[in-house]
């Protein structure tokens, strides 16, 4: 089968005018390319005559909105991938940076905490003594909060 047919123009003219001669009809029956021309022409004529009756085509505005939505969703997926990568990166860089800063400044931090505790020890002792009366209540709340999930699962 060749890419073109010498009677292609004649077949197209015949389809447009709808004046079929026996020789053209016989040729169309034998030539696959000319049969495709006839089928495409019939389809195009049917489409031109009744564009509202063609169920395969939707409303142009709706198709445009769907295309825009698909484009926005593709951009969102691309941005989401970048944001997920950024989340993983920040989730590792921030704690590692904080740990490195603490390790680098450990002696200074230790000195500041020691000075704070030594200077305010009497006040901390008085506060701890006054809060010790709340210790039983705190222990009961801790026991209830640790056992509560066990009760909710079984009952």
C-alpha atoms as one frame of an Amber mdcrd trajectory, in Angstrom:
protein
   0.000   0.000   0.000   1.451   3.354  -0.966   1.281   6.606   0.981  -0.805
   8.317  -1.708  -3.191   7.340  -4.487  -3.443   8.995  -7.914  -7.249   9.046
  -7.619  -7.265  10.634  -4.181  -8.400  14.031  -5.481 -11.167  12.501  -7.582
 -12.453  10.453  -4.619 -12.491  13.570  -2.398 -14.438  15.494  -5.050 -16.905
  12.621  -5.441 -17.545  12.480  -1.697 -18.140  16.267  -1.561 -20.529  16.296
  -4.517 -22.061  12.917  -3.701 -22.033  11.975  -7.421 -20.694   8.424  -7.490
 -19.595   6.844 -10.760 -19.158   3.113 -11.019 -15.406   3.385 -11.664 -14.837
   5.500  -8.539 -16.988   3.169  -6.410 -14.996   0.146  -7.640 -11.715   1.934
  -6.945 -12.797   2.855  -3.393 -13.708  -0.782  -2.780 -10.169  -1.840  -3.776
  -8.063   1.042  -2.365  -7.675   1.227   1.437  -6.416   4.832   1.350  -9.432
   6.039  -0.619 -11.759   4.093   1.723 -10.257   5.993   4.625 -10.811   9.271
   2.764 -14.474   8.364   2.257 -14.913   7.355   5.916 -13.227  10.512   7.185
 -15.290  12.681   4.846 -18.542  11.063   5.956 -17.566  11.527   9.588 -16.666
  15.192   9.035 -19.913  15.836   7.160 -21.933  14.256   9.953 -20.044  16.327
  12.500 -20.641  19.541  10.543 -24.370  18.865  10.147 -25.137  18.101  13.778
 -22.492  19.344  16.203 -24.900  19.302  19.150 -25.890  15.667  18.597 -22.325
  14.342  18.755 -21.978  12.734  22.195 -18.203  12.323  21.959 -17.597  16.075
  22.144 -18.414  17.913  25.343 -19.037  21.527  26.102 -15.997  23.577  25.071
 -15.957  25.594  28.291 -16.108  22.425  30.372 -13.259  20.873  28.376 -11.207
  24.056  28.857 -11.821  24.042  32.607 -10.861  20.374  32.845  -7.652  21.058
  30.952  -6.828  23.943  33.296  -7.606  21.776  36.319  -5.365  18.992  35.017
  -2.569  21.504  34.490  -2.961  22.884  38.029  -2.983  19.364  39.469   0.227
  18.527  37.607   1.884  21.656  39.005   0.620  20.789  42.494   2.076  17.258
  42.239   5.411  18.722  41.161   5.374  21.237  44.022   4.291  18.560  46.485
   7.310  16.450  45.580   9.597  19.416  46.180   7.906  20.204  49.504   8.207
  16.581  50.648  11.915  16.659  49.828  12.245  19.963  51.700  10.413  18.487
  54.705  12.797  15.526  54.887  15.781  17.811  54.500  14.648  20.205  57.218
  13.711  17.287  59.473  17.314  16.101  59.368  19.260  19.350  59.075  17.600
  21.222  61.963  18.158  18.526  64.647  21.694  17.844  63.421  22.500  21.561
  63.464  21.098  21.923  66.977  23.084  18.900  68.177  26.265  20.301  66.602
  25.679  23.708  68.229  25.141  22.100  71.649  28.260  19.957  71.223  30.341
  22.968  70.132  29.139  25.115  73.052  28.828  22.366  75.663  31.299  23.789
  78.201  29.716  27.239  78.080  26.207  25.777  78.454  27.344  23.612  81.349
  28.922  26.604  83.070  25.787  28.734  82.687  23.511  25.969  84.026  25.833
  25.342  86.982  25.951  29.039  87.844  22.166  29.268  87.615  21.624  26.256
  89.876  24.185  27.288  92.470  22.949  30.868  92.610  19.294  29.950  92.941
  19.564  26.696  94.917  17.858  27.937  98.097  14.937  29.309  96.117  14.652
  26.075  94.068  14.718  24.042  97.302  11.865  26.053  98.802   9.832  25.733
  95.587  10.458  21.988  95.397   9.463  21.574  99.054   6.185  23.454  98.537
   5.430  21.475  95.355   6.141  18.149  97.065   2.644  18.193  98.525   1.360
  17.826  94.947   3.457  14.699  94.338   0.720  12.162  95.230  -1.754  13.887
  92.901   0.788  13.931  90.071   1.570  10.244  90.601  -2.144   9.316  90.528
  -2.683  11.309  87.308   0.360   9.676  85.728  -0.911   6.203  86.668  -4.382
   6.924  85.297  -3.043   8.360  82.045  -0.770   5.370  81.505  -3.493   2.763
  82.237  -6.409   4.543  80.491  -5.481   3.359  76.945  -5.516  -0.254  78.179
  -9.105   0.125  79.465 -10.346   1.761  76.274  -8.953  -1.009  74.065 -10.441
  -3.922  75.941 -13.934  -2.542  76.676
